[in-house]
Amino acid sequence: MAGYISEFFGYRAEDNSETALRTAASGICPFLGSQCTKILSRDRAVSGVCAIRQKTDGSPSVICCPNRLYADEYKMLKTISGDAFRQQLNLYAGRAAVEKAREENGAVAVFGQGWGGELRLPQREGTGSYFVDWVLARLDGAGELAEFTAVEVQTIDTTGNYRTARDGLLSRREVLSDTVGFNWENVSKRIIPQIIYKGQVLQREELCRTGLYFVCPHPIYERVLRRLGGRECLPRFPAQPASIHFVSYDYTETEIIDGSIRPLDIMEEHCTTVYKIQEAFSALNLPEGNVYRDAIIRSLYN
């Protein structure tokens, strides 16, 4: 398998503008406003890789860094807050939201990376975790907790290596292929079981009335749907404590000039329940009988 880096420190790999070059040289993530958090294991250098694409003609650019989804000053969180709480409230980091809610007759406290810090949840025995990437908590005009929702953000994990491709972009802005590929197996092995488990945990929370929002790049969403048997296996439901809200993002078709960051937009939203996902995930899709026997016979006798 071989692929290319398609987006580097927020800009298209083919972008040779002074802005793109300066941003890459600085090591700053344009979406966080601070150093890129993806670190290479060999020498602890920052990665800067936002998205990759396969070498096959027509392969889409797939986001591989979750920070890429925080463009436009965390617009994604603001969008989900408005959908979950049915009103537009300002977002503030953790405790800072209490006083702001009293001043503004309501506010949303944000807990997550770079905001209000990680919530102190009890450790779960055994394997797995019920920690989510973001918690959005609506406070009323008195600064009291009224309700909350949870957000899980997932991008694609990579296989192989992109070190040569990264060095080519960093040193001379040359687009080179490398051994990097997509780890699609994680969709079934890790992503879907996590959605099910965390959705079940949140269903037991009396103040979580809208369940879990699962945000991902559109190609991952399509792969999840395919693994679960398609849209017909996941009927739509109104928001409820057992909800799983899929929110898929992708690049818009807008023509981009050098020195500009490609905008993202919501491609599809789909609200179902954790029970329907669990049912679809555990459903067996068995082949016809004697597939092993027939394969052996073909190999032996052709």
C-alpha positions in Angstrom: 0.0 0.0 0.0 1.2 3.5 -0.8 -0.1 7.0 -0.3 0.6 10.7 -0.1 0.2 13.4 2.5 -2.6 15.6 1.1 -2.7 18.2 3.8 0.3 19.4 5.8 0.0 21.9 8.8 -3.5 22.8 7.6 -2.6 23.6 3.9 -2.8 21.5 0.8 0.5 19.6 0.1 0.7 21.3 -3.3 0.4 24.8 -1.7 3.7 26.6 -2.1 2.5 29.9 -0.7 4.6 31.8 1.8 1.8 31.3 4.3 1.8 27.5 4.0 5.7 27.4 4.1 5.9 29.6 7.1 3.2 27.6 9.0 5.0 24.3 8.3 8.4 25.8 9.4 6.8 27.0 12.7 5.4 23.7 13.7 2.2 25.4 14.7 -1.2 23.8 14.1 -3.4 26.5 12.6 -6.5 24.9 14.1 -5.3 24.9 17.7 -3.0 28.0 17.5 -0.3 26.0 19.3 2.3 23.3 18.5 1.0 20.3 16.5 0.1 17.6 19.0 1.0 14.7 16.7 4.5 13.6 17.6 6.7 11.2 15.7 8.0 8.4 17.9 11.5 8.2 16.5 12.8 11.6 17.3 9.8 13.4 18.9 9.4 15.8 16.0 6.0 17.2 15.3 4.2 15.4 12.5 2.1 18.2 10.9 0.1 15.6 8.8 -3.6 16.5 8.7 -4.9 14.2 5.9 -3.6 11.5 3.6 -4.8 9.9 0.3 -4.0 6.7 -1.4 -1.9 6.5 -4.5 -4.8 5.2 -6.6 -6.2 7.8 -9.0 -9.3 9.4 -7.6 -8.7 8.4 -4.0 -10.2 10.9 -1.6 -8.2 12.9 1.0 -9.1 11.5 4.4 -8.5 13.4 7.6 -6.2 11.5 10.0 -5.8 14.2 12.8 -8.8 15.0 15.0 -7.6 18.6 15.5 -8.4 19.2 11.8 -12.1 19.0 12.7 -11.7 21.9 15.1 -11.3 24.5 12.3 -13.0 27.9 12.5 -12.4 28.1 16.3 -14.1 24.9 17.2 -17.2 25.6 15.0 -18.1 21.9 15.3 -18.6 22.1 19.1 -20.8 25.2 18.6 -22.9 23.5 16.0 -23.5 20.4 18.2 -24.3 22.6 21.3 -27.0 24.4 19.3 -28.4 21.1 18.1 -28.4 19.4 21.5 -29.7 22.3 23.6 -32.0 23.9 21.0 -30.6 27.4 21.7 -27.5 29.3 20.8 -25.3 29.8 23.9 -21.7 30.9 24.3 -19.1 28.2 25.1 -16.7 28.7 27.9 -13.9 26.5 29.4 -15.1 24.5 32.4 -15.7 26.6 35.6 -15.5 29.9 33.7 -18.9 29.1 32.4 -20.6 29.4 35.8 -20.2 33.2 36.2 -20.8 33.7 32.4 -24.1 31.8 32.7 -25.3 34.2 35.4 -24.3 37.2 33.3 -25.7 35.9 30.1 -28.8 34.0 31.3 -27.2 30.7 30.3 -23.9 29.3 28.9 -22.2 26.1 28.0 -19.3 24.7 29.9 -16.9 22.8 27.8 -14.7 20.0 29.1 -12.0 18.6 26.7 -8.5 19.1 25.3 -7.4 22.8 25.7 -10.7 23.8 27.3 -12.0 22.9 30.8 -9.7 19.9 31.2 -10.6 16.3 31.6 -13.4 15.3 33.9 -12.5 13.2 36.9 -14.4 10.1 36.1 -13.9 6.9 38.2 -11.6 4.4 36.6 -13.2 1.4 34.9 -12.1 -2.0 35.9 -10.8 -4.2 33.1 -10.2 -3.0 29.6 -11.8 -0.1 27.7 -12.8 3.3 28.9 -16.0 5.4 29.0 -14.1 8.7 28.7 -15.3 10.8 25.8 -13.4 13.5 23.9 -15.8 16.4 24.8 -18.6 17.1 27.3 -20.8 20.1 26.7 -22.8 21.1 29.8 -25.6 23.6 29.6 -25.9 25.9 32.6 -29.1 27.9 33.3 -29.3 31.5 34.2 -28.4 30.7 37.9 -25.3 28.9 36.8 -26.7 25.5 37.7 -26.2 22.4 35.6 -29.3 21.8 33.5 -28.2 19.1 31.1 -25.2 17.9 29.1 -24.2 16.0 26.0 -21.1 14.1 25.0 -19.0 14.2 21.8 -16.7 11.6 20.5 -14.3 12.6 17.6 -12.7 9.9 15.4 -10.4 10.2 12.4 -8.6 7.5 10.5 -5.6 5.7 12.0 -2.7 5.1 9.6 -0.6 2.1 8.7 2.9 2.1 7.2 5.0 5.2 7.3 4.9 8.8 6.0 8.4 10.0 7.2 9.9 10.3 3.8 6.8 12.2 2.5 6.8 14.5 5.5 10.5 15.3 5.1 10.0 16.1 1.4 7.2 18.6 2.2 9.1 20.2 5.1 12.4 20.6 3.4 11.5 21.5 -0.2 7.6 21.3 -0.4 7.9 18.2 -2.6 5.0 15.8 -2.7 6.4 12.3 -2.4 4.7 8.9 -2.0 5.3 6.7 1.0 4.1 3.5 2.6 1.3 5.2 4.5 -2.2 3.7 4.3 -5.5 3.5 6.1 -6.2 1.2 9.1 -9.8 0.4 8.1 -9.9 -2.6 10.4 -10.2 -0.3 13.4 -13.7 0.6 12.3 -15.0 -2.8 13.3 -12.5 -3.7 16.0 -12.4 -0.5 17.9 -14.6 2.3 16.7 -18.0 0.6 16.6 -17.6 -1.2 20.0 -16.6 2.1 21.6 -19.7 3.8 20.2 -21.9 1.1 21.6 -20.3 1.0 25.1 -20.2 4.8 25.6 -23.7 5.1 24.3 -24.9 2.7 26.8 -23.1 4.4 29.6 -24.6 7.8 28.7 -28.1 6.4 28.5 -27.9 5.9 32.2 -27.2 9.6 32.9 -30.3 11.4 34.0 -29.1 14.8 32.6 -27.8 13.5 29.3 -31.0 13.7 27.2 -29.5 13.6 23.7 -27.0 10.7 24.0 -23.7 10.7 22.1 -22.6 12.7 19.1 -20.1 10.8 17.0 -18.1 13.1 14.7 -15.9 11.7 11.9 -14.7 12.3 8.4 -17.3 11.2 5.8 -15.2 8.3 4.4 -15.2 6.8 7.9 -18.9 7.3 8.3 -19.5 5.5 5.0 -17.3 2.6 6.2 -19.2 2.4 9.5 -22.5 2.3 7.7 -21.2 -0.4 5.4 -20.1 -2.5 8.3 -23.5 -2.1 10.0 -25.4 -3.2 6.9 -26.2 0.2 5.4 -28.6 3.0 6.2 -31.6 0.7 6.0 -30.3 -1.2 9.1 -30.1 2.0 11.2 -33.5 3.7 11.2 -33.8 7.3 12.2 -35.0 8.2 15.7 -35.6 11.5 17.4 -33.1 12.6 20.0 -33.3 10.6 23.3 -30.9 9.4 26.0 -30.0 6.3 23.9 -29.3 8.4 20.8 -26.2 8.1 18.7 -25.9 11.1 16.4 -23.6 10.6 13.5 -22.1 13.8 12.1 -19.8 13.4 9.1 -17.5 16.1 7.8 -15.6 16.5 4.6 -14.0 19.1 2.4 -16.3 21.3 0.4 -16.0 21.5 -3.4 -15.1 25.2 -3.2 -12.0 26.1 -5.3 -9.1 27.0 -3.0 -6.3 29.4 -3.8 -2.8 29.0 -2.4 -2.5 30.4 1.1 -6.0 29.4 2.0 -7.2 26.5 4.2 -9.8 24.2 2.6 -13.2 24.6 4.4 -15.0 21.7 5.9 -18.7 21.2 6.1 -21.2 18.6 7.4 -21.9 16.1 4.7 -24.5 14.0 6.5 -26.2 13.7 9.9 -28.0 10.6 11.1 -29.6 10.0 14.5 -30.3 6.5 15.5 -30.1 4.5 18.8 -27.3 2.5 20.5 -29.7 -0.5 20.4 -30.0 -0.4 16.6 -26.2 -0.1 16.2 -25.6 -3.0 18.6 -28.2 -5.1 16.8 -26.7 -4.4 13.4 -23.1 -4.9 14.6 -23.9 -8.4 16.1 -26.0 -9.5 13.1 -24.4 -12.4 11.3 -24.1 -12.2 7.5 -23.1 -15.8 6.8 -22.0 -17.0 3.4 -23.6 -20.0 1.7 -22.7 -23.4 3.1 -19.6 -25.3 2.1 -17.5 -22.3 1.1 -14.4 -23.9 2.6 -15.0 -27.3 0.9 -15.4 -25.6 -2.5 -12.3 -23.5 -2.0 -10.3 -26.6 -1.1 -11.6 -28.5 -4.2 -10.8 -25.5 -6.5 -7.2 -25.4 -5.1 -6.7 -29.1 -5.3 -8.2 -29.9 -8.7 -8.8 -26.5 -10.4 
